[in-house]
Amino acid sequence: MDANMEVWKLIVSALTPAAIAGAGYFINKALSTREHELSMLRSKQEIRKQIYDEIGSKLNQIFCFVCDVGDFGYYEPPHIIHLKRDIDRKFEVYKTLWHKRTLDAYEKFMGSSFDTYSGGPGTPAKICASLNEKQAFFSRVGKQWKSEWNAMFTVPMDKNTLFTLYDNLVEAFVNDITSDRPV
């Protein structure tokens, strides 16, 4: 028995460094893979943040204009339609970076703020906001309202719904920017 025990001790002592090296290799590989995944996630989050930094204030201008809150009176209808085009262009290019919840929230908010298909192909989007409220505000503050702007409006959406849709959109953006979930 002593001879067998000595052989086993010899085998175990010979294999122990190899087993430790093998375990170390697999642990190192797993850690390296996880580190790479985290690095990629941080890169995506940084890109998402940069995109939101570019479009977030523009989305807020649209929200303010459509809901008649905040600084809505500083903006003219052509500017709001230009913002929509600019945001859509930027969002479309990078839409694969966003989670489905964010994509859906974006579509719902923009779809409730603009009527994009009623005029047919090549027709600019119409703003879903109260034309009368905009005209009245411009009149009260002495700003000139241009009659060609009237055609840029369609039936407004319920403001409470728009508030909810906008809050959902901002929350979705923030979740995507701070989330540790990959897309």
KOLVO-609745 format. One record per residue (C-alpha): x, y negated, z negated; residue in three letters; residue number from 0. Coordinates in steps of 0.001 Angstrom, whole numbers. Last residue first. Example, Ala and Ser with C-alpha at 12.3 -4.5 7.8 and 13.67 -1.06 7.14 Angstrom:
% residues 2
<u: 13670 v: 1060 w: -7140 aa: SER i: 1>
<u: 12300 v: 4500 w: -7800 aa: ALA i: 0>
***
This chain:
% residues 183
<u: -29033 v: -45491 w: 26715 aa: VAL i: 182>
<u: -26688 v: -44793 w: 23805 aa: PRO i: 181>
<u: -27983 v: -45179 w: 20267 aa: ARG i: 180>
<u: -25903 v: -47217 w: 17799 aa: ASP i: 179>
<u: -28292 v: -50114 w: 18147 aa: SER i: 178>
<u: -27272 v: -53756 w: 17573 aa: THR i: 177>
<u: -27685 v: -55158 w: 21079 aa: ILE i: 176>
<u: -30501 v: -52796 w: 21972 aa: ASP i: 175>
<u: -32389 v: -53549 w: 18762 aa: ASN i: 174>
<u: -31931 v: -57288 w: 19317 aa: VAL i: 173>
<u: -33326 v: -57025 w: 22845 aa: PHE i: 172>
<u: -36298 v: -54974 w: 21649 aa: ALA i: 171>
<u: -37037 v: -57481 w: 18872 aa: GLU i: 170>
<u: -36923 v: -60351 w: 21369 aa: VAL i: 169>
<u: -39345 v: -58517 w: 23656 aa: LEU i: 168>
<u: -41737 v: -57562 w: 20861 aa: ASN i: 167>
<u: -41808 v: -61176 w: 19629 aa: ASP i: 166>
<u: -42558 v: -62351 w: 23178 aa: TYR i: 165>
<u: -45366 v: -59833 w: 23601 aa: LEU i: 164>
<u: -46874 v: -60766 w: 20232 aa: THR i: 163>
<u: -46773 v: -64501 w: 20966 aa: PHE i: 162>
<u: -48192 v: -63822 w: 24435 aa: LEU i: 161>
<u: -51104 v: -61875 w: 22943 aa: THR i: 160>
<u: -51816 v: -64718 w: 20540 aa: ASN i: 159>
<u: -51719 v: -67139 w: 23476 aa: LYS i: 158>
<u: -54381 v: -65277 w: 25477 aa: ASP i: 157>
<u: -53169 v: -65332 w: 29075 aa: MET i: 156>
<u: -53725 v: -68354 w: 31260 aa: PRO i: 155>
<u: -55549 v: -68234 w: 34602 aa: VAL i: 154>
<u: -53303 v: -69385 w: 37445 aa: THR i: 153>
<u: -50811 v: -72153 w: 37936 aa: PHE i: 152>
<u: -48286 v: -73181 w: 40595 aa: MET i: 151>
<u: -50994 v: -74599 w: 42877 aa: ALA i: 150>
<u: -51454 v: -77535 w: 40488 aa: ASN i: 149>
<u: -47761 v: -78439 w: 40837 aa: TRP i: 148>
<u: -48420 v: -79995 w: 44248 aa: GLU i: 147>
<u: -50380 v: -82753 w: 42453 aa: SER i: 146>
<u: -47267 v: -84067 w: 40726 aa: LYS i: 145>
<u: -47735 v: -85091 w: 37091 aa: TRP i: 144>
<u: -45849 v: -88260 w: 36084 aa: GLN i: 143>
<u: -44810 v: -88493 w: 32464 aa: LYS i: 142>
<u: -46414 v: -91111 w: 30234 aa: GLY i: 141>
<u: -46432 v: -89033 w: 27038 aa: VAL i: 140>
<u: -50209 v: -88625 w: 26914 aa: ARG i: 139>
<u: -50493 v: -88074 w: 30700 aa: SER i: 138>
<u: -47874 v: -85320 w: 30683 aa: PHE i: 137>
<u: -49701 v: -83658 w: 27788 aa: PHE i: 136>
<u: -53061 v: -83840 w: 29540 aa: ALA i: 135>
<u: -51629 v: -82390 w: 32752 aa: GLN i: 134>
<u: -50027 v: -79510 w: 30867 aa: LYS i: 133>
<u: -53189 v: -78766 w: 28892 aa: GLU i: 132>
<u: -55313 v: -78875 w: 32052 aa: ASN i: 131>
<u: -53024 v: -76461 w: 33926 aa: LEU i: 130>
<u: -53382 v: -73885 w: 31178 aa: SER i: 129>
<u: -50834 v: -71172 w: 31640 aa: ALA i: 128>
<u: -50231 v: -68030 w: 33668 aa: CYS i: 127>
<u: -47533 v: -69506 w: 35905 aa: ILE i: 126>
<u: -47775 v: -68507 w: 39530 aa: LYS i: 125>
<u: -45057 v: -66533 w: 41286 aa: ALA i: 124>
<u: -43897 v: -67819 w: 44645 aa: PRO i: 123>
<u: -45463 v: -66425 w: 47814 aa: THR i: 122>
<u: -43105 v: -64497 w: 50053 aa: GLY i: 121>
<u: -45306 v: -61419 w: 50122 aa: PRO i: 120>
<u: -48902 v: -61938 w: 49007 aa: GLY i: 119>
<u: -50451 v: -64672 w: 46909 aa: GLY i: 118>
<u: -51720 v: -62459 w: 44088 aa: SER i: 117>
<u: -48440 v: -60613 w: 43533 aa: TYR i: 116>
<u: -46351 v: -62458 w: 40961 aa: THR i: 115>
<u: -48840 v: -63713 w: 38405 aa: ASP i: 114>
<u: -46581 v: -64970 w: 35637 aa: PHE i: 113>
<u: -46548 v: -65092 w: 31830 aa: SER i: 112>
<u: -48370 v: -61808 w: 31233 aa: SER i: 111>
<u: -46230 v: -59897 w: 33714 aa: GLY i: 110>
<u: -43110 v: -61529 w: 32246 aa: MET i: 109>
<u: -44031 v: -60381 w: 28743 aa: PHE i: 108>
<u: -45188 v: -56913 w: 29769 aa: LYS i: 107>
<u: -42233 v: -56278 w: 32087 aa: GLU i: 106>
<u: -39731 v: -57370 w: 29440 aa: TYR i: 105>
<u: -41364 v: -55252 w: 26732 aa: ALA i: 104>
<u: -41322 v: -52221 w: 29053 aa: ASP i: 103>
<u: -37645 v: -52669 w: 29917 aa: LEU i: 102>
<u: -36826 v: -53194 w: 26245 aa: THR i: 101>
<u: -38679 v: -50039 w: 25173 aa: ARG i: 100>
<u: -37024 v: -48107 w: 28007 aa: LYS i: 99>
<u: -33585 v: -48895 w: 26601 aa: HIS i: 98>
<u: -31418 v: -51451 w: 28387 aa: TRP i: 97>
<u: -28107 v: -51008 w: 30208 aa: LEU i: 96>
<u: -29778 v: -49617 w: 33350 aa: THR i: 95>
<u: -31509 v: -52998 w: 33772 aa: LYS i: 94>
<u: -28260 v: -54796 w: 34514 aa: TYR i: 93>
<u: -28864 v: -56094 w: 38034 aa: VAL i: 92>
<u: -32603 v: -56407 w: 37419 aa: GLU i: 91>
<u: -32133 v: -58542 w: 34309 aa: PHE i: 90>
<u: -29915 v: -61068 w: 36073 aa: LYS i: 89>
<u: -32236 v: -61464 w: 39067 aa: ARG i: 88>
<u: -35354 v: -61511 w: 36911 aa: ASP i: 87>
<u: -33828 v: -64177 w: 34660 aa: ILE i: 86>
<u: -32953 v: -66464 w: 37585 aa: ASP i: 85>
<u: -36310 v: -65973 w: 39280 aa: ARG i: 84>
<u: -38214 v: -66662 w: 36057 aa: LYS i: 83>
<u: -36076 v: -69717 w: 35312 aa: LEU i: 82>
<u: -36820 v: -71110 w: 38795 aa: HIS i: 81>
<u: -40548 v: -70665 w: 38128 aa: ILE i: 80>
<u: -40149 v: -72597 w: 34872 aa: ILE i: 79>
<u: -38161 v: -75359 w: 36611 aa: HIS i: 78>
<u: -40815 v: -75698 w: 39322 aa: PRO i: 77>
<u: -43457 v: -76140 w: 36566 aa: PRO i: 76>
<u: -41730 v: -79070 w: 34811 aa: GLU i: 75>
<u: -40080 v: -78721 w: 31449 aa: TYR i: 74>
<u: -39675 v: -81224 w: 28614 aa: TYR i: 73>
<u: -43277 v: -80801 w: 27546 aa: GLY i: 72>
<u: -42698 v: -77224 w: 26404 aa: PHE i: 71>
<u: -40339 v: -78326 w: 23612 aa: ASP i: 70>
<u: -41936 v: -76246 w: 20890 aa: GLY i: 69>
<u: -45271 v: -74748 w: 21807 aa: VAL i: 68>
<u: -47586 v: -74966 w: 24808 aa: ASP i: 67>
<u: -47847 v: -71159 w: 25135 aa: CYS i: 66>
<u: -46661 v: -70916 w: 28762 aa: VAL i: 65>
<u: -44065 v: -73639 w: 28350 aa: PHE i: 64>
<u: -42686 v: -72394 w: 25040 aa: CYS i: 63>
<u: -42474 v: -68782 w: 26274 aa: PHE i: 62>
<u: -40783 v: -69839 w: 29518 aa: ILE i: 61>
<u: -38265 v: -71925 w: 27571 aa: GLN i: 60>
<u: -37695 v: -68990 w: 25219 aa: ASN i: 59>
<u: -36984 v: -66688 w: 28148 aa: LEU i: 58>
<u: -34406 v: -69216 w: 29330 aa: LYS i: 57>
<u: -32833 v: -69306 w: 25861 aa: SER i: 56>
<u: -32493 v: -65522 w: 25887 aa: GLY i: 55>
<u: -31230 v: -65197 w: 29467 aa: ILE i: 54>
<u: -27508 v: -65976 w: 29258 aa: GLU i: 53>
<u: -26914 v: -64979 w: 25622 aa: ASP i: 52>
<u: -29013 v: -61882 w: 26327 aa: TYR i: 51>
<u: -26659 v: -60926 w: 29145 aa: ILE i: 50>
<u: -23593 v: -61490 w: 26981 aa: GLN i: 49>
<u: -25154 v: -59477 w: 24154 aa: LYS i: 48>
<u: -25975 v: -56609 w: 26503 aa: ARG i: 47>
<u: -22381 v: -56642 w: 27796 aa: ILE i: 46>
<u: -21081 v: -56547 w: 24217 aa: GLU i: 45>
<u: -23467 v: -53733 w: 23316 aa: GLN i: 44>
<u: -22368 v: -51769 w: 26363 aa: LYS i: 43>
<u: -18706 v: -52194 w: 25397 aa: SER i: 42>
<u: -19466 v: -51185 w: 21799 aa: ARG i: 41>
<u: -21240 v: -48073 w: 23101 aa: LEU i: 40>
<u: -18269 v: -47188 w: 25308 aa: MET i: 39>
<u: -15889 v: -47566 w: 22348 aa: SER i: 38>
<u: -18205 v: -45456 w: 20184 aa: LEU i: 37>
<u: -18262 v: -42699 w: 22815 aa: GLU i: 36>
<u: -14462 v: -42844 w: 23144 aa: HIS i: 35>
<u: -14049 v: -42606 w: 19361 aa: GLU i: 34>
<u: -16443 v: -39648 w: 19311 aa: ARG i: 33>
<u: -14406 v: -37887 w: 22004 aa: THR i: 32>
<u: -11144 v: -38617 w: 20171 aa: SER i: 31>
<u: -12610 v: -37347 w: 16919 aa: LEU i: 30>
<u: -13753 v: -34126 w: 18590 aa: ALA i: 29>
<u: -10355 v: -33674 w: 20281 aa: LYS i: 28>
<u: -8538 v: -34319 w: 16991 aa: ASN i: 27>
<u: -10747 v: -31789 w: 15194 aa: ILE i: 26>
<u: -10155 v: -29256 w: 17956 aa: PHE i: 25>
<u: -6373 v: -29781 w: 17926 aa: TYR i: 24>
<u: -6199 v: -29754 w: 14137 aa: GLY i: 23>
<u: -8055 v: -26459 w: 14013 aa: ALA i: 22>
<u: -5596 v: -24988 w: 16507 aa: GLY i: 21>
<u: -2568 v: -26397 w: 14625 aa: ALA i: 20>
<u: -3919 v: -25072 w: 11326 aa: ILE i: 19>
<u: -4557 v: -21653 w: 12883 aa: ALA i: 18>
<u: -1077 v: -21624 w: 14450 aa: ALA i: 17>
<u: 507 v: -22644 w: 11139 aa: PRO i: 16>
<u: -1426 v: -19875 w: 9337 aa: THR i: 15>
<u: -651 v: -17160 w: 11892 aa: LEU i: 14>
<u: 2891 v: -16362 w: 10745 aa: ALA i: 13>
<u: 2010 v: -16522 w: 7036 aa: SER i: 12>
<u: -1027 v: -14328 w: 7651 aa: VAL i: 11>
<u: 978 v: -11770 w: 9663 aa: ILE i: 10>
<u: 3776 v: -11653 w: 7060 aa: LEU i: 9>
<u: 1310 v: -11356 w: 4216 aa: LYS i: 8>
<u: -484 v: -8628 w: 6119 aa: TRP i: 7>
<u: 2766 v: -6740 w: 6702 aa: VAL i: 6>
<u: 3706 v: -7099 w: 3023 aa: GLU i: 5>
<u: 334 v: -5736 w: 1960 aa: MET i: 4>
<u: 728 v: -2767 w: 4278 aa: ASN i: 3>
<u: 4163 v: -2053 w: 2772 aa: ALA i: 2>
<u: 2808 v: -2394 w: -749 aa: ASP i: 1>
<u: 0 v: 0 w: 0 aa: MET i: 0>
***
